[in-house]
Amino acid sequence: MPGTKWSGCRPGWGQAHRRLHAATGSKSDAIDATAIARAAIATPNPDRHRIDDHVRQLRILVDYRSDNVKRRTMAINQLKAHVHIWIDHTPGDLARAKALTDLTTRLDTAGLGSHVHRVLTEMIAEVVDYNRRIHDLDTTIKNLVEPLAPALLAIVGISHISAAVLISEIGDITRFSSSAKLARYTGCAPVPVFSSDKERHRLHRGCNRRLNSVLYTAAIVQRRFHPSARELLARHEPSKRARSARRILQRHLIDVIYRAMALDQTSWQHHITRHRPAD
């Protein structure tokens, strides 16, 4: 609602109060709402939910692009299934214009019935429309991100889309007082597990999965193209195996990303909406 002040409440706070006050430990919307209210009352000066206008614009573009990519994937899968049934052909990457042109030519010469040809042609047109939409969004996001994140874009494995996801999901980087807290938020901080007097670590799943996906992609790219990353992986893989070594690289990337975002934010020309305690 306009004029309403929102404050942040960590999921763990509501969970603790739900367990404390619920008679059976059950979970429902009403129980969750009561638990969050108790947590807000019990927590002095919770962080006010504040989002920078530039970050909000970037977030809606990133979300809309993600939705269009999912819809395009569904449309392509449906089209490939029908094409395989009717002309026994598996087309290439239909996110590319050449593959769509080749498929259109093949359908025109396949001798299909008019209704089948019309449906498949309309499905191709739908994929073409998604490709155009996603390309336009990529261009817009690139133009918005470049002045906001020059240091972030200099990191190997961080594309314009990855940088946009990082900025839109994190916002004001100063709300994390250290890279360790950002690592916990992104799921890159391992959780210690003790079993049979043997210490080990497991993956932390209570995190922002979209950010974790960006870090995973960056780690895979650095494994192929970044010499220092390859050295780090080669040093840890013999004792910790490939998956754990990759998680170590992701945790290292968090430190690099944290410093880059902090540096980039000092050069922002617009007024920055800071994440600060409520009055």
N, C-alpha and C positions, 0 to 999 in steps of 0.2 A: 504494500500500500504506500502511496506517496507520503513522504515525511516520516515514515516509520524507520527507526534505528534498529539495525540487526546486529547481533553479537554472535561471535563464533563459539560453538560448544564442541569440544572434541568427542568423538564417538565413545571413547573409553569412559568419559565421565557419565554419560547416560547409561552405559552398560553397568557400571558400578552401582548406581542408584537403583536401577531396575532389579538387580540381584538383591540389594539390601532391603527394598520395600515390597517387592512382589512376593506374595505368599507361596506361589508354586514355581517362581522363576520363569513363568510363561512370558511370551512376547506378543504384543499386539500394538496397533496404532495408538490406542488410548493409554496403554502402559508406557509406551515409548515417549509419548507427549508429556506424561506426568514425570517420568524420569528425567527428561531434558529440562523441564521446569524446575525440578528440585536441584539439578546440577547448576543451572544458571543462578538460582538464589544462593546456593552454597559457595559459589565461586566469585570472589571479589574482583571487580574490574575486568570482566572478560574482554577479549579483543573484539573491537568493533569490526563488522564486516564492511570493508571499503574496497571498491574496485576502481582502478584507473580507467578513464573513459577510453583511452587508446587500447588498453588491454581488453575491455569489453567488446570493442569493435572487432578486434582480432579474434576473440573467442567465438563470436557468432559465425565468422567466416570459416574458422577451423571446424566448428561443429557441422556447419552446412556442407563443407567439402567432405567431411567424413561420412555424412549421411548419403551424399551423392555417390561416393565410392562404393558404399555397401549396396546401394540400389543398382549401380552399374554392374557390379559383380553378379548380383542375382539375375539381372537381365541377360548378361553374357552367358551364364550357366544354362539358363532356359533356352537361349538361342542355339547354343552348341548341342544341347540334347535333341532339339527338334531337327537340326541340320543332320546330325548323325543318323537319325531315324529315317529321314526322307531321302537323303542322297548319299548316305554312308560315307560321310566326310567329316574329318575333325579339323576345324579351322585353327589358324594360329592365334596370336595375341590380338584379340579384337579391341583392345585399347588403342591400337595403332591404326591409322587411316588406311595403310596399304592392305592390311589383312581384311578390313571391311570391304575395300574395293574389289579385292580378289574374290571374296565370298559372294558379293553382289553379281559379279560376272559369272561365277559358277552357277548360281541360282537361275540366272537368265537363260542359261544354255542347258539346264537339267531337264527340261520338259515337264515341269511340275504343273499340277492343276491350278486354275486361276485363284481359287480360294487359298490354297496352301502357299502359293507364291506371294499373294497379298499379305498374309499373316507374317511370313518370314521377312518380307521387305519392310513391314512396319516395325518389326522387332529390331531389324538393323538400324532403322531410322531412330528408334529409341536409344540404342547404344551410341549412335553418332551424337545425339543431343546431349547425353551424359558426358561424352568425351569433350564436347565443346564447353559445357558448363564447368567441368572440372578444370579445363585448361584456363578459362577466364578467371576462376577462383585462384588458381596457382599464380597467375600474373598479378592479381590484386594483392594477394598475401605477400608475394615477393617484394612488391613496391612498398608495402607497409613495414615489412620486417627489416629491410636493408638499413634504413637510418636508425632503427632501434637496437640492432644487435650486430654491429660489425665484428666485435671480438668473439661473439658466440658463433657466428658464421665461419670464422677462421679455424674453428676446431674441425679436425678431420672426422667425417661421419655425421656432422650436423648440417642438414640441408635447410632450405628456407622453410619448408613445412615443419621439420623437426624443431627449428628455432621458434616458429609460430606457436607450436604446441607448448613448448617450454614457457614462453612468455605468457600465453593465455592461461595456462594452468597454475603457474607460480605467481605471476603478477609482480608485486613489490618484493624483490629478493631480500630486502632488509627485514622482512618479517621472520626470516630464519636467521637467528643470531650466529649460526655456524653452519659449515657444510655438513657436519654430522647430523644436524636436525633435518636438513634437506635430504640427506641420504635416507633417513628414516621415513620421510614423507614419500619418497619415490620407491621404497622397497628395496633399496640397495644396502641397508644396514643389516647385517646378518644377526639372527637371534640365537644366542648361546643355548645349547641343549646339553644336559649332563645325563649320561646313561652309562651305568656300570663303571663309574669312576673314570670315564673317558669323555673329555671335552670335545664337542664338535659344534658346528653351526648349521642352521637350516635357513631356508628362504623365508623372509618376512612377507606374508601375503596381505596384510592389512595396510595397503598402500594405494597410491594413485596409479592404476594400471596403465593409463595412457602415457604417463611419464616413464614408467618402467619399460614400456615398449620402445619409446624413443631411445632410451639408454641401451637397450638390447641391440637395436639396429646400429647405433653408433659403435658399439663394441665389435659387432660383426664386421663392419666396414674397416675399423682400425686394425682388426686382425689381418686383413688383406693388404692394407695400404700404408700402415703407420709402423715404421721400424721399431720405435720405442715400445709400442703396444705388443708387437710380436716378441720382443725381448722379454717383456714382463710375463707374457703367457708361457713362453718357453721355460722361464725360470720356475713357474709354479705348477705347470701341468704334470711333471713327473711325480710330485708328491700329492697333489690335490685333484688331479684329473681335469679334463677339459672344462666341464661345467663350472666347477668351483673356481678355476682360474679365470674364466670369463666373468664371473661375479666379482672377483677381485678387481678386474679391469673396469667394470662398471662403477665400483666404489671409487676408484681413482678418477674416473671421468666426472663424477659428482664434484670433486674438489676443483677440477679444471672449469667445469660449467659454472660453479658458484662464483669463482673469481671473475670469469668472463662476464657474467650477468651483472655483477656488482660494478665492474668497470664500465659496461655499456650504460648502465642506469645513470652514471654521473654525467653522461653526455646528452641525455634526453633534453630536448629543447622545450617541451611542454611542461606545465605544472604537474608534478607527480602526486597522485593521491596516495598518501602513506598509510600503512597499516599501523594503527596506534590504539592504545587503550581507550575504552569508552569513558565518558565523563562520569 
